């Protein structure tokens, strides 16, 4: 299954990437090759294979969140903030509206 130029441009748009014309063709071939590999995996008979999510037996070690006392006051923290509004630090917006 060979992706079209338009499909690659749509994928690039969704990934917020700007591609040059030569990159579009390069990625068209590479992404198509990856999709072909996934198609081969779909053809494998897995009926008698037990599902597994990890094979090493390792587990995440989590600790309880703990609030530690600060070594400085709120006022001292706010003094070092590049932008602030009363008792808050103003940070740049991380999530953009995409349409």
C-alpha positions in Angstrom: 0.0 0.0 0.0 1.7 3.1 -1.2 0.7 6.4 0.5 -0.3 9.3 -1.7 1.5 12.7 -1.6 -1.7 14.2 -0.1 -1.8 11.6 2.7 1.8 12.3 3.6 1.1 16.0 3.6 -2.0 15.4 5.9 0.2 13.3 8.3 2.8 16.1 8.3 0.1 18.6 9.1 -1.2 16.6 12.0 2.4 16.3 13.3 2.9 20.1 12.8 5.7 19.4 10.4 6.6 21.4 7.3 8.1 19.2 4.6 10.1 20.2 1.5 9.0 18.5 -1.8 11.9 16.0 -1.7 11.1 15.2 1.9 7.5 14.4 1.0 8.6 11.8 -1.5 11.2 10.4 0.9 8.7 10.0 3.7 6.0 8.7 1.4 8.2 5.7 0.6 9.4 5.2 4.2 5.9 5.5 5.7 4.5 3.1 3.1 7.3 0.6 4.0 6.3 0.8 7.6 2.7 0.2 6.8 3.6 -2.8 4.8 5.5 -4.2 7.8 2.3 -3.8 9.9 0.3 -5.5 7.3 2.7 -8.5 7.6 2.1 -8.6 11.3 -1.6 -8.6 10.8 -1.2 -11.8 8.7 0.4 -13.7 11.6 -1.8 -16.3 13.3 -1.9 -15.5 17.0 -4.9 -17.6 18.0 -2.9 -19.8 20.4 -0.6 -17.1 21.7 -1.2 -15.8 25.2 -1.5 -12.1 25.5 1.3 -10.3 27.3 2.1 -6.7 28.0 5.6 -7.2 29.3 8.0 -10.1 29.6 10.7 -9.1 32.1 8.7 -9.4 35.3 9.7 -5.9 36.3 7.2 -3.6 38.0 7.0 0.1 38.3 8.1 1.2 41.8 6.0 4.1 42.9 6.2 6.2 46.0 3.5 8.3 47.6 3.6 12.0 46.8 4.9 13.9 49.7 4.7 17.7 50.2 7.9 18.9 51.7 8.3 22.2 53.5 9.8 24.9 51.3 13.0 26.6 52.2 11.7 30.0 51.0 8.5 32.0 51.3 5.9 32.5 48.6 7.1 36.1 48.3 10.7 34.9 47.7 9.5 32.5 45.0 7.5 35.2 43.3 10.4 37.6 43.3 12.3 35.2 41.0 9.4 34.6 38.6 9.9 36.4 35.2 6.2 37.0 35.0 3.7 37.1 37.8 0.2 38.2 38.6 -0.5 39.0 42.3 0.2 35.6 43.9 0.6 33.5 40.7 3.4 32.8 38.3 2.4 33.3 34.7 3.7 30.6 32.4 3.4 30.2 28.6 0.4 28.4 27.1 1.4 24.8 26.3 -1.7 23.6 24.4 -2.5 25.3 21.2 -5.8 25.5 19.5 -5.4 23.6 16.2 -8.2 23.6 13.6 
